[in-house]
């Protein structure tokens, strides 16, 4: 499956681990996993858990924070068929938004403490640490999205925008323009209520979430859409 240089591998969840009912998609959501680098293992973990149909349609592989292994870096994997759905937003004021949105999970550990350790206390290699100019959700240090991940995310956003006829310049890009990156990536009440369509982050619709964070290269990419 090629779309403007985007290569998508398929690794579908078992039946029952996603919703087979097809819906017209009106939103694009960016998440990160707060987990390890292997997208296939991420999907397998969803398939083996007891939480039901919690999943995103796509998962993007990353780098291993300990070994810097790049085998899965930038590997895009589809977890269920086009048009189907997974519960990926959790509790928002709009169930409709959850059923009518496409999600991408970027394999990334999220925020780090002052010793470059993740929330599971694993040490992140220095070359994968990024310090933000301004704290996001009270955190300055983060596991960096890789260059490949940002490139593939851009291709993917454009692919989904075309596939599902979604205006990706609405939402996140407007928030960044209006408020700057740190506040732009944060919780937005109108987004929580499902009033803003287009491209959003999980953190835009859930105040307790920090995915995704305003990595400067990610911000530049989104502003260029």
Buried (B, 14 or more C-beta within 10 A) or exposed (E): EEBEEBEBEEBBBEEEBBBEEEBEBBBBBBBBBBBBBBBBBBBBEBBEEEEEBBBBBBBBBBBBBEEEEBEBBBBBBBBBEEBBBBBBBEEBEBEEBBBBBBBBBBBBBBBBEEEBBBEEEBEBBEEBBBEBEEEBBEBBBBBBBBEBBBBBBBBBBBBBBEEBEBBBBBBBBBBBEEEEBBBBBBBBEEBBEBEBBBBBBBBBBBEEBBBBBBBEBBBEBBBEB
